C-alpha cells in the first residue's frame, strides 16, 4: 500500500550537528504551464504573497505553512531556495561533499542532491523576507515533507547529513529490512525530507513530491474533487471512502495527500 512508507519508526544515532544552509527558505517549483499551475494551487487554497517581477513570470504563494515560489521555465523541477548570510561557508560545505556547482551569478549558486532535489543558495540577508503565518489554510492539510526516491539511501543520508539535515526516524538501514523499502526522515530545522529506497521499481516517489497529512483527508479529497481537480490515484478505506490521494500539477509535479 502507498501509505506503508510512513508506518514504522526506528531512531538511530545521529552524527551531524544542525548547521542550516540558510536563514530563509522557499520551495521553488518550475513549470512551463505557469498560469495553469497558479490556478491549480489557487484551487487548493494557496494565496499570493508577492509578484514583484516586471515580467510577471514568478509568484510567491503560500498555504500558511509552505512558501512556494512558482516560476515560469521550460523545464519542470522542485528545489529548495535558501537565502543565506553565510554564503562562503555554504560553498565550502558543497566543496567538501564534492557536489557540482552551477553558478548563476557570483552570489547565486545551485547544486543537485540525491533524489533529484536541487538546492539553490542566494547570498542575501533576507531582511525583507515574508514569513508564512504557520497556520495551514490550504485544502491539502498540513505540509509534512518533501518525499524523495533515492538509489542509495546510505549516500543520501551522508550527503544530507553533511548539509546540515538531522536524522529524525526511519527503518534500520542495514540491508535486512523485510518491507522491500528503506526510508529515513531528515530535518534541518526549516524543512523535513523523506528519503525512500525501494527494493524493486519505485512505484510512487519518482521525483521530489510535496507530502501532506490530515486526519480528515476523506472530506478534503472530496472538497478538492468538487473544485474540478482530478486525482491521478485514490486509495479508499474499508468503507469505500477516499483515504489517500495523489495529485499532479499541470507541470507534472506530484502531491501526496495522506490520511494520518
DRENDREN-117674 format. One line per field, with one value per atom (N, C-alpha, C): residue in three letters; x negated, y negated, z negated; residue number from 1; atom name. Coordinates in steps of 0.001 Angstrom, whole numbers, plus 500000, padded with zeros to 6 digits. Each point is the difference from the previous one (the first is absolute). Example, Ala and Ser with C-alpha at 12.3 -4.5 7.8 and 13.67 -1.06 7.14 Angstrom:
BEGIN
resn <- [Ala|Ala|Ala|Ser|Ser|Ser]
east <- [486810|500890|499100|500350|499180|500770]
north <- [505690|498810|498800|498950|498810|498910]
up <- [492200|500000|500000|500720|499940|499270]
resi <- [1|1|1|2|2|2]
name <- [N|CA|C|N|CA|C]
END
This chain:
BEGIN
resn <- [Unk|Unk|Unk|Unk|Unk|Unk|Unk|Unk|Unk|Unk|Unk|Unk|Unk|Unk|Unk|Unk|Unk|Unk|Unk|Unk|Unk|Unk|Unk|Unk|Unk|Unk|Unk|Unk|Unk|Unk|Unk|Unk|Unk|Unk|Unk|Unk|Unk|Unk|Unk|Unk|Unk|Unk|Unk|Unk|Unk|Unk|Unk|Unk|Unk|Unk|Unk|Unk|Unk|Unk|Unk|Unk|Unk|Unk|Unk|Unk|Unk|Unk|Unk|Unk|Unk|Unk|Unk|Unk|Unk|Unk|Unk|Unk|Unk|Unk|Unk|Unk|Unk|Unk|Unk|Unk|Unk|Unk|Unk|Unk|Unk|Unk|Unk|Unk|Unk|Unk|Unk|Unk|Unk|Unk|Unk|Unk|Unk|Unk|Unk|Unk|Unk|Unk|Unk|Unk|Unk|Unk|Unk|Unk|Unk|Unk|Unk|Unk|Unk|Unk|Unk|Unk|Unk|Unk|Unk|Unk|Unk|Unk|Unk|Unk|Unk|Unk|Unk|Unk|Unk|Unk|Unk|Unk|Unk|Unk|Unk|Unk|Unk|Unk|Unk|Unk|Unk|Unk|Unk|Unk|Unk|Unk|Unk|Unk|Unk|Unk|Unk|Unk|Unk|Unk|Unk|Unk|Unk|Unk|Unk|Unk|Unk|Unk|Unk|Unk|Unk|Unk|Unk|Unk|Unk|Unk|Unk|Unk|Unk|Unk|Unk|Unk|Unk|Unk|Unk|Unk|Unk|Unk|Unk|Unk|Unk|Unk|Unk|Unk|Unk|Unk|Unk|Unk|Unk|Unk|Unk|Unk|Unk|Unk|Unk|Unk|Unk|Unk|Unk|Unk|Unk|Unk|Unk|Unk|Unk|Unk|Unk|Unk|Unk|Unk|Unk|Unk|Unk|Unk|Unk|Unk|Unk|Unk|Unk|Unk|Unk|Unk|Unk|Unk|Unk|Unk|Unk|Unk|Unk|Unk|Unk|Unk|Unk|Unk|Unk|Unk|Unk|Unk|Unk|Unk|Unk|Unk|Unk|Unk|Unk|Unk|Unk|Unk|Unk|Unk|Unk|Unk|Unk|Unk|Unk|Unk|Unk|Unk|Unk|Unk|Unk|Unk|Unk|Unk|Unk|Unk|Unk|Unk|Unk|Unk|Unk|Unk|Unk|Unk|Unk|Unk|Unk|Unk|Unk|Unk|Unk|Unk|Unk|Unk|Unk|Unk|Unk|Unk|Unk|Unk|Unk|Unk|Unk|Unk|Unk|Unk|Unk|Unk|Unk|Unk|Unk|Unk|Unk|Unk|Unk|Unk|Unk|Unk|Unk|Unk|Unk|Unk|Unk|Unk|Unk|Unk|Unk|Unk|Unk|Unk|Unk|Unk|Unk|Unk|Unk|Unk|Unk|Unk|Unk|Unk|Unk|Unk|Unk|Unk|Unk|Unk|Unk|Unk|Unk|Unk|Unk|Unk|Unk|Unk|Unk|Unk|Unk|Unk|Unk|Unk|Unk|Unk|Unk|Unk|Unk|Unk|Unk|Unk|Unk|Unk|Unk|Unk|Unk|Unk|Unk|Unk|Unk|Unk|Unk|Unk|Unk|Unk|Unk|Unk|Unk|Unk|Unk|Unk|Unk|Unk|Unk|Unk|Unk|Unk|Unk|Unk|Unk|Unk|Unk|Unk|Unk|Unk|Unk|Unk|Unk|Unk|Unk|Unk|Unk|Unk|Unk|Unk|Unk|Unk|Unk|Unk|Unk|Unk|Unk|Unk|Unk|Unk|Unk|Unk|Unk|Unk|Unk|Unk|Unk|Unk|Unk|Unk|Unk|Unk|Unk|Unk|Unk|Unk|Unk|Unk|Unk|Unk|Unk|Unk|Unk|Unk|Unk|Unk|Unk|Unk|Unk|Unk|Unk|Unk|Unk|Unk|Unk|Unk|Unk|Unk|Unk|Unk|Unk|Unk|Unk|Unk|Unk|Unk|Unk|Unk|Unk|Unk|Unk|Unk|Unk|Unk|Unk|Unk|Unk|Unk|Unk|Unk|Unk|Unk|Unk|Unk|Unk|Unk|Unk|Unk|Unk|Unk|Unk|Unk|Unk|Unk|Unk|Unk|Unk|Unk|Unk|Unk|Unk|Unk|Unk|Unk|Unk|Unk|Unk|Unk|Unk|Unk|Unk|Unk|Unk|Unk|Unk|Unk|Unk|Unk|Unk|Unk|Unk|Unk|Unk|Unk|Unk|Unk|Unk|Unk|Unk|Unk|Unk|Unk|Unk|Unk|Unk|Unk|Unk|Unk|Unk|Unk|Unk|Unk|Unk|Unk|Unk|Unk|Unk|Unk|Unk|Unk|Unk|Unk|Unk|Unk|Unk|Unk|Unk|Unk|Unk|Unk|Unk|Unk|Unk|Unk|Unk|Unk|Unk|Unk|Unk|Unk|Unk|Unk|Unk|Unk|Unk|Unk|Unk|Unk|Unk|Unk|Unk|Unk|Unk|Unk|Unk|Unk|Unk|Unk|Unk|Unk|Unk|Unk|Unk|Unk|Unk|Unk|Unk|Unk|Unk|Unk|Unk|Unk|Unk|Unk|Unk|Unk|Unk|Unk|Unk|Unk|Unk|Unk|Unk|Unk|Unk|Unk|Unk|Unk|Unk|Unk|Unk|Unk|Unk|Unk|Unk|Unk|Unk|Unk|Unk|Unk|Unk|Unk|Unk|Unk|Unk|Unk|Unk|Unk|Unk|Unk|Unk|Unk|Unk|Unk|Unk|Unk|Unk|Unk|Unk|Unk|Unk|Unk|Unk|Unk|Unk|Unk|Unk|Unk|Unk|Unk|Unk|Unk|Unk|Unk|Unk|Unk|Unk|Unk|Unk|Unk|Unk|Unk|Unk|Unk|Unk|Unk|Unk|Unk|Unk|Unk|Unk|Unk|Unk|Unk|Unk|Unk|Unk|Unk|Unk|Unk|Unk|Unk|Unk|Unk|Unk|Unk|Unk|Unk|Unk|Unk|Unk|Unk|Unk|Unk|Unk|Unk|Unk|Unk|Unk|Unk|Unk|Unk|Unk|Unk|Unk|Unk|Unk|Unk|Unk|Unk|Unk|Unk|Unk|Unk|Unk|Unk|Unk|Unk|Unk|Unk|Unk|Unk|Unk|Unk|Unk|Unk|Unk|Unk|Unk|Unk|Unk|Unk|Unk|Unk|Unk|Unk|Unk|Unk|Unk|Unk|Unk|Unk|Unk|Unk|Unk|Unk|Unk|Unk|Unk|Unk|Unk|Unk|Unk|Unk|Unk|Unk|Unk|Unk|Unk|Unk|Unk|Unk|Unk|Unk|Unk|Unk|Unk|Unk|Unk|Unk|Unk|Unk|Unk|Unk]
east <- [499154|500846|499122|500488|499190|499638|500922|499749|499119|499617|499153|498615|499604|498680|499899|501117|499949|500350|499963|500579|499024|498667|499079|498981|499475|499091|498984|498726|498921|498915|499708|499011|498599|499068|498606|499151|498740|499095|499766|499977|499771|498613|499197|498622|499824|501088|499873|500667|499384|500559|500727|501185|500765|499263|499606|499440|500783|500990|500911|499296|500425|499427|500362|501141|500435|500990|500251|500902|501452|500224|501349|500120|501178|500172|501313|499934|501199|499814|501118|499985|500298|499074|500184|500538|501068|500617|499987|499308|499888|500956|500649|500997|500062|500292|500226|501480|500815|501441|500306|499480|499992|501412|500830|501344|500830|499904|500771|499544|498687|499484|500437|499977|500477|501470|500796|501420|500206|499204|500050|499807|498954|499728|501019|500529|501067|501203|500358|501129|499718|498709|499621|499913|500295|500045|498756|499051|498810|500371|499355|500230|498690|500099|498824|499462|498672|499338|499383|499306|499360|499710|499991|499632|499343|498742|499310|499224|499969|499239|500738|499282|500634|500599|499373|500504|501144|500256|501081|499846|498746|499770|499586|500273|499883|500990|500357|500927|499733|499984|499828|501374|500315|501306|499807|501072|499900|501336|499904|501177|499991|499217|499869|498785|499473|498839|498854|500298|499003|499929|498777|499790|499586|500847|499769|499758|498823|499665|500221|501056|500319|499324|499149|499283|500284|500033|500247|498676|499932|498773|500368|499162|500305|499801|499260|499799|500769|500397|500752|499101|499961|499207|500521|499561|500231|498638|499740|498733|500223|499027|500006|499163|500585|499287|499764|498729|499615|499402|500449|499339|499057|498725|499016|499073|499612|498985|498622|499964|498737|499698|500010|499888|498674|498893|498689|499850|500538|499943|500812|501137|500830|499285|499304|499243|498926|499311|498979|500616|501221|500700|500281|500457|500228|498711|498909|498716|499507|500200|499537|500755|501253|500809|499724|499493|499726|501175|500926|501152|499607|500445|499719|500854|499354|500689|500257|501159|500328|500215|499104|500122|500929|501043|500888|499462|499502|499275|498925|499059|499005|500611|501235|500652|501252|500004|501218|499576|500160|499467|501019|499955|500873|499165|500509|499426|501138|499686|500969|499661|501022|499828|500822|499753|500677|501518|500620|501447|500520|499077|500436|500362|499639|500306|498851|500293|498990|499969|498815|499855|499416|500648|499653|499650|498780|499553|499917|500547|499921|499331|498965|499265|500754|500872|500839|500393|500216|500314|501461|500860|501399|500791|499550|500661|501459|500306|501375|500797|499502|500629|501376|500977|501353|500150|500265|500189|501462|500250|501386|500579|501311|500662|499745|499765|499834|501290|501115|501304|500436|500162|500376|501383|500071|501273|500418|499159|500303|500911|500428|500928|499302|498669|499272|499741|500051|499642|498728|499236|498746|498830|499134|498815|499140|499529|499198|498546|499761|498627|499956|498772|499754|499508|500737|499642|499068|498909|498997|499728|500023|499579|498505|499219|498547|499513|498900|499425|499141|499355|499099|500286|500737|500413|498824|498961|498807|499356|499855|499399|500877|501319|500911|499925|499964|499881|498710|498928|498703|500008|500488|499991|500871|501239|500893|499549|499412|499467|498888|499117|498900|500472|501193|500592|500738|500100|500629|501349|500421|501266|499755|500809|499914|500963|499567|500844|501078|501265|501113|500441|500246|500557|499850|500301|499941|499843|499814|499752|498516|499666|498595|499366|499008|499412|498791|500273|498908|500208|500935|500234|500852|500460|500784|501472|500386|501397|500871|501097|500848|501106|500129|501132|499810|498775|499719|499721|499939|499766|499346|498981|499338|500268|500187|500312|499386|499847|499493|500602|500231|500491|498874|499750|498944|500556|499425|500536|498853|500029|498948|500520|501154|500578|500893|499910|500838|500985|499559|500841|499614|500972|499764|499910|499052|499861|500265|500747|500193|499236|499053|499172|500497|500265|500585|499231|499458|499329|500814|500539|500834|499151|500432|499257|500033|501150|500160|500351|500818|500370|500789|499677|500671|501341|501120|501295|500574|499489|500674|499061|498891|499144|498993|500479|499155|499300|500398|499403|500332|499296|500339|501490|500624|501453|500387|500922|500506|500992|499788|500817|500774|501314|500895|500694|500249|500759|501259|501051|501193|500817|500653|500839|501372|500347|501291|499794|499073|499623|501144|500888|501142|500800|500325|500763|499186|498697|499146|499909|499854|499934|501298|501116|501294|500149|499499|500079|499134|498828|499110|500624|500612|500668|501153|500657|501123|499541|498690|499428|499670|500232|499712|498593|499260|498640|500079|499350|500010|498745|500158|498883|499484|498683|499470|500104|500168|500217|500664|500989|500660|500062|499651|500144|501152|500942|501170|499777|500742|499961|500958|500169|500843|501463|500389|501387|500187|498935|500075|499872|499594|499841|498555|499774|498631|499179|498844|499192|498653|499372|498734|500103|499247|500055|498696|499832|498842|500502|499510|500316|498793|500245|498917|500296|498988|500157|500026|500464|499965|498600|498961|498624|499431|500752|499573|499483|499864|499542|501137|499632|500987|500198|501202|500320|500620|499502|500595|500916|501207|500941|500336|499560|500154|500923|500894|500816|499126|499639|499053|500313]
north <- [501196|498804|498759|498930|498805|499378|500090|499312|500807|501226|500808|499404|499062|499398|499121|499731|499141|500771|501330|500747|500424|499904|500465|498930|500046|498945|500575|500039|500503|498943|499450|498942|500597|499370|500408|498812|500294|498945|498985|498728|498924|499431|499924|499544|498560|499309|498678|498953|498856|498857|499133|499498|499176|498690|499789|498727|499647|499144|499751|499318|500357|499404|498526|499625|498613|499647|498706|499515|499995|499854|499935|501031|500594|501094|499883|500222|500212|501286|500656|501129|499439|500161|499481|501096|499690|500926|499338|500623|499446|500719|499247|500592|499247|500725|499342|499708|500310|499704|499086|498792|499073|499638|499504|499565|501162|501148|501169|500495|499935|500444|499072|498689|499057|500235|500258|500262|501288|501001|501280|499779|499263|499775|499048|499091|499133|500830|500991|500873|500861|500224|500763|499117|498719|499117|499173|500023|499148|498566|499047|498591|499329|498938|499284|499053|500047|499074|498829|500306|498929|500456|499070|500224|498717|499817|498736|499965|501119|500045|499258|499131|499192|500860|501144|500895|500866|499950|500790|501490|500493|501412|500778|499454|500768|499454|500850|499564|500790|499300|500626|500234|501266|500360|500812|500130|500746|500636|501069|500613|499760|499016|499674|500626|501080|500697|500027|500410|500082|498677|499554|498908|500631|499869|500628|498910|500037|499045|500683|499607|500573|499126|500616|499249|500621|499142|500457|500419|501254|500531|501159|500251|501069|501385|500103|501282|500004|501203|500127|500577|499347|500520|499414|500613|499472|499853|498857|499803|499181|500076|499194|498756|498833|498737|499362|499944|499413|498611|499053|498709|500058|499697|500201|498811|499752|498995|500653|501338|500748|500730|499253|500560|500732|499390|500614|501287|500014|501215|501117|499638|500998|500550|499142|500460|500999|499726|500924|501347|499948|501239|500814|499336|500692|500637|499249|500491|501191|499990|501106|501284|499867|501171|500463|499106|500326|499772|499111|499706|499037|500288|499118|498743|498849|498717|499384|499371|499217|498564|499093|498603|499267|499402|499157|498573|499552|498745|500271|499063|500225|500194|499590|500130|500862|500943|500754|501353|501101|501283|501113|501019|501163|501281|501009|501341|501004|501211|501096|500957|500466|500905|501273|501072|501280|499879|500787|500000|499003|499347|499047|498639|499734|498715|499032|498807|498972|499113|499449|499020|498737|498890|498703|499057|499464|499059|498600|499029|498603|499225|499259|499222|498708|500063|498861|500155|498894|500098|500332|499830|500387|499121|498756|499116|499732|499969|499708|501265|501135|501279|500079|500508|500144|501386|500061|501272|500439|501310|500473|499893|500057|499841|501181|501176|501212|500761|499407|500655|500514|501326|500538|499536|499410|499478|500685|500862|500656|501206|500553|501121|501355|500027|501277|500518|499136|500398|499309|500649|499421|500597|499118|500461|500837|501164|500905|500045|500193|500166|499884|499949|500282|501432|500838|501410|500183|500763|500205|501487|500486|501355|499999|500792|500000|501386|500051|501270|500628|499172|500480|499191|500580|499243|499681|500861|499710|498708|499880|498805|498773|500160|498873|499529|500941|499633|499239|500440|499351|498590|499853|498691|499006|500382|499066|499747|501002|499792|498970|500071|499037|498617|499931|498706|499369|500725|499437|500580|501073|500654|501069|500006|500990|501153|501201|501195|499953|500163|500032|501429|500772|501334|500769|501319|500803|501468|500786|501425|500222|501175|500348|500154|499204|499987|500933|501309|500977|501132|499858|501023|501150|499971|501098|499655|498828|499595|500883|500487|500964|499335|498684|499335|499797|500199|499738|498542|499195|498572|499479|499183|499366|498504|499390|498578|499309|498694|499183|498610|499392|498628|499122|498863|499077|498582|499167|498667|499037|498828|499011|498818|500148|498921|499100|500113|499230|500884|501219|500883|501451|500887|501431|500642|500915|500808|501454|500711|501436|500705|500874|500722|501436|500483|501327|500769|501153|500894|501279|500257|501178|501178|501202|501210|500244|499779|500180|498652|499990|498744|499119|498718|499031|499624|500371|499771|498599|499248|498749|498797|500094|498833|499924|499629|499958|498660|499000|498665|499327|498915|499296|499684|500378|499933|499306|499046|499340|500925|500249|500962|499302|500261|499397|501074|499677|500862|499271|500765|499460|501166|499797|501051|500057|498951|499946|499999|500821|499951|500423|500865|500391|498770|499146|498787|499042|499937|499101|500459|501286|500508|499706|500214|499721|498511|499135|498548|499589|500623|499698|500475|501175|500505|499092|499390|499110|498742|499684|498865|500358|501252|500449|500531|500187|500546|501522|500647|501459|500572|501056|500714|501044|500195|501052|501363|500011|501251|499710|500829|499908|501396|500109|501248|499829|500920|499930|500754|499620|500752|501181|500708|501202|499690|498758|499602|499500|500046|499562|498495|499303|498552|499646|498900|499616|499721|500621|499942|499316|500332|499419|499655|498995|499632|499418|500047|499401|499002|498772|498949|499732|499496|499593|498589|499119|498627|499975|498914|499894|500159|499678|500160|501379|500871|501383|500355|499034|500331|500635|500843|500740|499441|500237|499753|501265|500450|501113|499435|500552|499639|501261|500048|501195|499731|500948|499954|500486|499114|500335|499193]
up <- [500000|500000|500000|500618|500131|498654|499020|498753|499061|500359|499135|499831|500866|499865|498769|499321|498825|498723|500034|498889|498917|500215|498977|499682|498759|499560|499042|500399|499162|499961|498847|499868|500000|500718|499995|499595|499682|499556|501109|499635|500961|499782|501077|499889|500433|500322|500574|499120|499935|499309|501020|499607|500936|500271|501220|500461|501254|499868|501109|501164|501200|501207|500116|499484|500103|498916|499869|498964|500465|501305|500561|501115|500136|500959|500746|501311|500806|500795|500310|500924|501381|500922|501353|500906|500699|500946|501369|500949|501346|500937|500878|500894|501322|501057|501295|500209|498992|500037|498822|500081|498875|499533|500887|499614|499475|500673|499575|498625|499753|498714|498877|500247|498997|499683|501029|499793|499208|500282|499290|498503|499625|498582|499372|500779|499500|499597|500812|499676|498774|499708|498810|498757|500136|498846|499775|500937|499888|500364|499336|500279|500412|500771|500493|498934|499801|499087|500748|501098|500755|501417|500916|501387|500516|499636|500233|501311|500707|501232|501108|500723|501048|501112|500257|501039|499503|498689|499403|500301|499936|500285|498763|498847|498760|498987|499042|498960|498728|498870|498694|499399|499726|499465|498726|499222|498742|499641|499227|499394|498493|499569|498590|499348|500591|499450|500999|501218|501058|500759|500288|500950|501315|500999|501295|501047|500599|501053|501340|500699|501308|501063|500803|501031|501364|501021|501358|500630|500449|500568|500917|500987|500949|499400|498922|499329|498685|499538|498758|498918|498849|498890|498692|498902|498660|499339|499380|499310|498736|499099|498789|500251|499774|500189|498637|499602|498722|500209|499204|499913|498802|500213|498946|499847|498755|499696|499880|500103|499856|501306|501082|501343|500202|499625|500217|499195|498793|499184|500644|500583|500677|501227|500743|501167|499591|498896|499521|499625|499472|499655|501261|501067|501269|500516|499926|500511|499197|498687|499160|500293|500454|500330|501429|500833|501392|500918|499614|500838|501111|501206|501136|499904|500165|499867|501368|500130|501189|499532|500420|499594|500968|499441|500783|500027|498860|499852|498951|499754|498946|498610|499810|498696|500083|500909|500293|500578|499259|500422|499764|500871|499860|499971|499285|500026|500063|500475|500013|498867|499314|498873|500232|499217|500240|500037|500880|500134|501003|500745|501010|499460|498741|499388|500239|500469|500145|498770|499708|498929|500598|499751|500572|498852|500010|498974|500578|499266|500398|498873|500326|499012|499694|498994|499640|498544|499298|498578|499729|501018|499846|499049|499810|499039|500366|501282|500439|500293|499556|500283|499327|500726|499469|499388|498713|499313|500090|500147|499984|498595|499904|498701|499071|500588|499199|499809|500385|499888|501365|500147|501316|500426|501182|500514|501299|500544|501258|499823|501116|499981|499885|500125|499996|498600|498980|498645|499568|499119|499516|500762|500495|500709|499064|500504|499184|500446|501307|500469|501515|500520|501409|500075|500699|500134|501197|499795|501036|500166|501226|500285|500296|499260|500157|500390|500741|500421|498905|499191|498953|498743|499066|498830|499089|500010|499208|500493|501298|500574|499738|500146|499769|498553|499049|498596|499740|500634|499810|500573|501234|500655|499239|499709|499321|498560|499369|498661|499996|500987|500083|500430|500584|500345|498823|498887|498810|499649|500682|499672|498938|498962|498938|500261|499661|500112|498921|500403|499049|499692|501053|499829|501298|499939|501211|499710|501032|499852|499754|499499|499815|501371|500306|501339|500017|500031|499976|500994|500912|501006|499525|498745|499455|499825|500457|499879|500876|499443|500705|500801|499918|500630|501500|500508|501402|500265|498942|500153|498734|500155|498872|500045|498840|499993|498802|500132|498907|500101|498850|499930|499478|500685|499599|499963|499113|499770|499722|500637|499740|499190|499385|499226|500827|501324|500906|500750|500342|500807|499742|500155|499849|501380|500147|501203|499648|500849|499854|501104|499629|500969|500091|501233|500191|501072|499572|500942|500096|501184|500206|500455|499617|500344|501504|500597|501439|500623|501004|500642|499047|499972|499146|500646|499385|500654|499806|499018|499654|499975|499254|499799|501142|501169|501190|500171|499223|500049|498676|499627|498757|499933|498885|499868|498694|500065|498809|499306|498712|499264|498890|499948|499010|499176|498716|499099|499516|499710|499339|499463|498863|499422|500656|500743|500696|501517|500467|501410|500921|499526|500840|500420|499034|500302|500870|499760|500773|501464|500205|501365|500751|499323|500640|500306|499095|500238|501186|500109|501126|501309|499984|501201|500416|499030|500316|500719|499914|500725|501450|500372|501359|500186|498900|500068|499955|500950|500065|499340|499232|499390|500989|500038|500863|499330|498653|499292|498666|499632|498706|499394|498717|499263|499014|500025|499140|498696|498961|498750|500085|498887|500005|500285|499793|500270|501421|500788|501379|500179|498929|500077|500352|500711|500331|498740|499902|498784|500259|501128|500414|501488|500434|501408|500501|501321|500659|501034|499882|500958|500885|501185|500895|500489|499887|500461|501532|500603|501469|500568|499205|500449|499751|499309|499819|498626|499073|498654|499198|499034|499236|498587|499446|498605|499438|498833|499276|498924|499895|498942|499212|498737|499187|498811|499747|498790|498842|499100|498946|498752]
resi <- [1|1|1|2|2|2|3|3|3|4|4|4|5|5|5|6|6|6|7|7|7|8|8|8|9|9|9|10|10|10|11|11|11|12|12|12|13|13|13|14|14|14|15|15|15|16|16|16|17|17|17|18|18|18|19|19|19|20|20|20|21|21|21|22|22|22|23|23|23|24|24|24|25|25|25|26|26|26|27|27|27|28|28|28|29|29|29|30|30|30|31|31|31|32|32|32|33|33|33|34|34|34|35|35|35|36|36|36|37|37|37|38|38|38|39|39|39|40|40|40|41|41|41|42|42|42|43|43|43|44|44|44|45|45|45|46|46|46|47|47|47|48|48|48|49|49|49|50|50|50|51|51|51|52|52|52|53|53|53|54|54|54|55|55|55|56|56|56|57|57|57|58|58|58|59|59|59|60|60|60|61|61|61|62|62|62|63|63|63|64|64|64|65|65|65|66|66|66|67|67|67|68|68|68|69|69|69|70|70|70|71|71|71|72|72|72|73|73|73|74|74|74|75|75|75|76|76|76|77|77|77|78|78|78|79|79|79|80|80|80|81|81|81|82|82|82|83|83|83|84|84|84|85|85|85|86|86|86|87|87|87|88|88|88|89|89|89|90|90|90|91|91|91|92|92|92|93|93|93|94|94|94|95|95|95|96|96|96|97|97|97|98|98|98|99|99|99|100|100|100|101|101|101|102|102|102|103|103|103|104|104|104|105|105|105|106|106|106|107|107|107|108|108|108|109|109|109|110|110|110|111|111|111|112|112|112|113|113|113|114|114|114|115|115|115|116|116|116|117|117|117|118|118|118|119|119|119|120|120|120|121|121|121|122|122|122|123|123|123|124|124|124|125|125|125|126|126|126|127|127|127|128|128|128|129|129|129|130|130|130|131|131|131|132|132|132|133|133|133|134|134|134|135|135|135|136|136|136|137|137|137|138|138|138|139|139|139|140|140|140|141|141|141|142|142|142|143|143|143|144|144|144|145|145|145|146|146|146|147|147|147|148|148|148|149|149|149|150|150|150|151|151|151|152|152|152|153|153|153|154|154|154|155|155|155|156|156|156|157|157|157|158|158|158|159|159|159|160|160|160|161|161|161|162|162|162|163|163|163|164|164|164|165|165|165|166|166|166|167|167|167|168|168|168|169|169|169|170|170|170|171|171|171|172|172|172|173|173|173|174|174|174|175|175|175|176|176|176|177|177|177|178|178|178|179|179|179|180|180|180|181|181|181|182|182|182|183|183|183|184|184|184|185|185|185|186|186|186|187|187|187|188|188|188|189|189|189|190|190|190|191|191|191|192|192|192|193|193|193|194|194|194|195|195|195|196|196|196|197|197|197|198|198|198|199|199|199|200|200|200|201|201|201|202|202|202|203|203|203|204|204|204|205|205|205|206|206|206|207|207|207|208|208|208|209|209|209|210|210|210|211|211|211|212|212|212|213|213|213|214|214|214|215|215|215|216|216|216|217|217|217|218|218|218|219|219|219|220|220|220|221|221|221|222|222|222|223|223|223|224|224|224|225|225|225|226|226|226|227|227|227|228|228|228|229|229|229|230|230|230|231|231|231|232|232|232|233|233|233|234|234|234|235|235|235|236|236|236|237|237|237|238|238|238|239|239|239|240|240|240|241|241|241|242|242|242|243|243|243|244|244|244|245|245|245|246|246|246|247|247|247|248|248|248|249|249|249|250|250|250|251|251|251|252|252|252|253|253|253|254|254|254|255|255|255|256|256|256|257|257|257|258|258|258|259|259|259|260|260|260]
name <- [N|CA|C|N|CA|C|N|CA|C|N|CA|C|N|CA|C|N|CA|C|N|CA|C|N|CA|C|N|CA|C|N|CA|C|N|CA|C|N|CA|C|N|CA|C|N|CA|C|N|CA|C|N|CA|C|N|CA|C|N|CA|C|N|CA|C|N|CA|C|N|CA|C|N|CA|C|N|CA|C|N|CA|C|N|CA|C|N|CA|C|N|CA|C|N|CA|C|N|CA|C|N|CA|C|N|CA|C|N|CA|C|N|CA|C|N|CA|C|N|CA|C|N|CA|C|N|CA|C|N|CA|C|N|CA|C|N|CA|C|N|CA|C|N|CA|C|N|CA|C|N|CA|C|N|CA|C|N|CA|C|N|CA|C|N|CA|C|N|CA|C|N|CA|C|N|CA|C|N|CA|C|N|CA|C|N|CA|C|N|CA|C|N|CA|C|N|CA|C|N|CA|C|N|CA|C|N|CA|C|N|CA|C|N|CA|C|N|CA|C|N|CA|C|N|CA|C|N|CA|C|N|CA|C|N|CA|C|N|CA|C|N|CA|C|N|CA|C|N|CA|C|N|CA|C|N|CA|C|N|CA|C|N|CA|C|N|CA|C|N|CA|C|N|CA|C|N|CA|C|N|CA|C|N|CA|C|N|CA|C|N|CA|C|N|CA|C|N|CA|C|N|CA|C|N|CA|C|N|CA|C|N|CA|C|N|CA|C|N|CA|C|N|CA|C|N|CA|C|N|CA|C|N|CA|C|N|CA|C|N|CA|C|N|CA|C|N|CA|C|N|CA|C|N|CA|C|N|CA|C|N|CA|C|N|CA|C|N|CA|C|N|CA|C|N|CA|C|N|CA|C|N|CA|C|N|CA|C|N|CA|C|N|CA|C|N|CA|C|N|CA|C|N|CA|C|N|CA|C|N|CA|C|N|CA|C|N|CA|C|N|CA|C|N|CA|C|N|CA|C|N|CA|C|N|CA|C|N|CA|C|N|CA|C|N|CA|C|N|CA|C|N|CA|C|N|CA|C|N|CA|C|N|CA|C|N|CA|C|N|CA|C|N|CA|C|N|CA|C|N|CA|C|N|CA|C|N|CA|C|N|CA|C|N|CA|C|N|CA|C|N|CA|C|N|CA|C|N|CA|C|N|CA|C|N|CA|C|N|CA|C|N|CA|C|N|CA|C|N|CA|C|N|CA|C|N|CA|C|N|CA|C|N|CA|C|N|CA|C|N|CA|C|N|CA|C|N|CA|C|N|CA|C|N|CA|C|N|CA|C|N|CA|C|N|CA|C|N|CA|C|N|CA|C|N|CA|C|N|CA|C|N|CA|C|N|CA|C|N|CA|C|N|CA|C|N|CA|C|N|CA|C|N|CA|C|N|CA|C|N|CA|C|N|CA|C|N|CA|C|N|CA|C|N|CA|C|N|CA|C|N|CA|C|N|CA|C|N|CA|C|N|CA|C|N|CA|C|N|CA|C|N|CA|C|N|CA|C|N|CA|C|N|CA|C|N|CA|C|N|CA|C|N|CA|C|N|CA|C|N|CA|C|N|CA|C|N|CA|C|N|CA|C|N|CA|C|N|CA|C|N|CA|C|N|CA|C|N|CA|C|N|CA|C|N|CA|C|N|CA|C|N|CA|C|N|CA|C|N|CA|C|N|CA|C|N|CA|C|N|CA|C|N|CA|C|N|CA|C|N|CA|C|N|CA|C|N|CA|C|N|CA|C|N|CA|C|N|CA|C|N|CA|C|N|CA|C|N|CA|C|N|CA|C|N|CA|C|N|CA|C|N|CA|C|N|CA|C|N|CA|C|N|CA|C|N|CA|C|N|CA|C|N|CA|C|N|CA|C|N|CA|C|N|CA|C|N|CA|C|N|CA|C|N|CA|C|N|CA|C|N|CA|C|N|CA|C|N|CA|C|N|CA|C|N|CA|C|N|CA|C|N|CA|C|N|CA|C|N|CA|C|N|CA|C|N|CA|C|N|CA|C|N|CA|C|N|CA|C|N|CA|C|N|CA|C|N|CA|C]
END
